[in-house]
Amino acid sequence: MSIRGQFLAAAALVALLAGCGRGEPSGPVRTPMQASEIAQRTLRSAGLDEEVVDARRQGGAWIVITRWRETSAAGHLVTVDARSGKVSVVRYRSVLLSEPP
């Protein structure tokens, strides 16, 4: 990734993290569809258009996995608190070192 690309990615992440604290929480969140909608709304508010790969309940939270439309090797893990709807976001990137057998 070029320096400009890294800068744009960092700027998008800063905007995403700043946007996470805005607005009212959306809880309680009872279904994977609700969690997915909250995750997509949060990412879009930061200018990111990603597709949801999976949404599942783990304890008191929903874990929503998204990926960039251009590649399946990068995206975000969005945690949505089931009780309050509070959102936290972590970027992920996977690396394939060799082709699968």
C-alpha positions in Angstrom: 0.0 0.0 0.0 1.3 3.4 -0.9 1.9 6.2 1.6 -1.1 8.0 0.3 -3.2 4.8 0.7 -1.9 4.3 4.2 -2.8 7.9 5.1 -6.3 7.6 3.7 -6.8 4.3 5.6 -5.6 5.9 8.8 -7.9 8.9 8.2 -10.9 6.6 7.7 -10.1 4.7 10.9 -9.9 8.0 12.9 -13.2 9.1 11.4 -14.7 5.7 12.2 -13.5 5.7 15.8 -14.7 9.3 16.3 -18.1 8.4 14.9 -18.5 5.4 17.2 -19.2 7.7 20.2 -21.9 9.7 18.5 -25.6 9.2 18.5 -27.8 7.2 20.8 -27.2 3.6 21.5 -29.5 1.2 19.6 -30.2 -1.3 22.3 -31.5 -3.7 23.1 -30.3 -5.7 20.1 -32.1 -9.0 19.8 -31.4 -10.4 16.3 -28.4 -10.8 14.0 -30.2 -8.6 11.5 -30.4 -5.7 13.9 -26.7 -6.1 14.8 -25.8 -6.2 11.1 -27.7 -3.0 10.4 -26.1 -1.2 13.4 -22.6 -2.4 12.2 -23.3 -1.2 8.6 -24.7 2.1 9.8 -21.6 2.7 12.0 -19.2 1.8 9.1 -21.1 4.0 6.6 -20.9 6.9 9.0 -17.1 6.7 8.6 -17.4 6.5 4.8 -16.9 2.7 4.6 -19.1 0.5 2.5 -18.4 -3.1 3.5 -20.5 -6.3 3.3 -21.5 -8.3 6.3 -20.0 -11.8 6.3 -21.3 -13.1 9.6 -23.2 -12.0 12.7 -23.4 -14.2 15.8 -24.1 -13.8 19.5 -21.2 -14.3 22.0 -22.2 -13.8 25.6 -23.7 -10.4 26.0 -22.6 -9.1 22.6 -23.1 -9.6 18.9 -20.0 -10.0 16.8 -20.4 -8.8 13.2 -17.7 -9.6 10.7 -17.5 -7.4 7.6 -15.2 -7.3 4.6 -14.1 -4.9 2.0 -15.9 -5.4 -1.2 -12.6 -5.3 -3.2 -11.0 -8.1 -1.2 -12.0 -10.7 1.4 -8.7 -10.3 3.2 -9.5 -7.2 5.1 -12.5 -5.7 7.0 -13.8 -5.0 10.5 -15.0 -6.8 13.5 -17.8 -4.9 15.0 -19.0 -5.7 18.5 -22.5 -4.6 19.3 -23.5 -4.8 23.0 -26.8 -6.7 23.1 -28.2 -4.7 26.0 -27.2 -1.2 25.1 -26.4 -1.3 21.4 -23.0 0.3 22.1 -20.5 -0.4 19.3 -16.8 -1.0 19.1 -14.8 -1.5 15.9 -11.5 -3.3 15.2 -10.0 -3.5 11.7 -8.6 -6.9 10.6 -6.3 -8.0 7.8 -5.5 -11.6 7.0 -2.4 -12.6 5.0 -2.2 -15.7 2.8 1.4 -16.9 2.8 0.8 -19.7 0.4 -2.0 -21.3 -1.6 -4.0 -23.9 0.2 -3.2 -27.5 -0.6 
